[in-house]
Amino acid sequence: MNIVMNLGWIMTFAAEGAVAPQINVATEGGSGTTVPDLSIEVDNLSDVHRRMKAAGFEIEYGPVTEPWGVSRFYVRDPFGRLVNVLGHC
């Protein structure tokens, strides 16, 4: 895996190929947020946000467009884990 992003507080490693898995290692969540337990990239962030709210999930952060090129929001899963749902801008 190669480093494809390094912002100091988060590094992204990615494999090459048609399906390129990625792994992020972070010391903070960015923009003063907690480090999430899990990050999930989606194709249509606004649709996922709308559906999460309609299902009764409490949005803990966002949605917001971050300076490093993603839009995202945080939500807790049914087990209390903090999930970062994001899409690239």
C-alpha positions in Angstrom: 0.0 0.0 0.0 1.1 3.5 -0.8 0.5 6.8 1.1 -2.1 8.7 -0.9 -2.9 11.4 1.7 -1.0 12.7 4.7 -2.4 15.6 6.6 -0.3 15.0 9.7 -3.2 13.9 11.9 -4.5 11.4 9.3 -2.7 9.2 6.8 -4.5 7.2 4.0 -2.8 4.2 2.5 -4.2 2.7 -0.7 -3.5 -0.3 -2.8 -3.3 -0.1 -6.6 -5.7 -1.7 -9.0 -9.3 -1.5 -10.2 -10.6 -2.1 -6.7 -8.3 -0.1 -4.4 -8.8 -0.8 -0.7 -7.9 2.0 1.6 -6.9 2.2 5.3 -6.8 5.4 7.3 -4.8 5.9 10.5 -5.8 9.0 12.5 -4.9 10.7 15.8 -7.9 13.1 15.7 -11.2 13.3 13.8 -10.4 16.6 12.1 -12.0 20.0 12.6 -11.9 19.4 16.4 -13.9 16.2 16.3 -13.4 12.9 18.0 -11.7 10.1 16.0 -14.6 8.0 14.6 -14.7 4.3 15.1 -15.5 3.7 11.4 -15.6 5.8 8.2 -17.8 4.9 5.3 -17.6 6.6 1.9 -21.0 6.8 0.1 -21.9 8.0 -3.4 -24.8 10.3 -2.4 -24.2 11.9 1.0 -27.3 14.1 1.1 -29.5 11.1 0.4 -27.9 9.0 3.1 -28.1 11.9 5.5 -31.8 12.3 4.7 -32.5 8.6 5.2 -30.6 8.4 8.5 -32.6 11.3 9.9 -35.9 9.8 8.7 -34.9 6.5 10.4 -34.5 8.4 13.7 -30.7 8.5 14.0 -29.3 11.5 15.8 -26.7 13.3 13.7 -23.8 14.3 16.0 -21.8 16.4 13.6 -22.4 18.0 10.2 -23.2 17.6 7.5 -20.2 19.9 6.7 -17.7 20.3 3.8 -14.2 20.0 5.2 -11.1 21.8 3.9 -9.5 18.6 2.9 -12.1 17.9 0.2 -14.8 15.7 1.8 -18.3 16.4 2.9 -19.4 14.3 6.0 -21.5 13.8 9.0 -21.1 11.7 12.2 -23.8 9.4 13.5 -23.9 6.7 16.2 -24.8 3.2 15.1 -27.2 1.1 17.2 -24.3 -0.1 19.3 -23.0 3.4 20.2 -20.1 3.4 17.7 -19.3 6.8 16.1 -19.5 6.5 12.3 -18.1 9.1 9.9 -20.2 9.0 6.7 -18.5 10.9 3.9 -18.4 11.6 0.3 -15.6 13.3 -1.8 -16.4 16.8 -3.1 
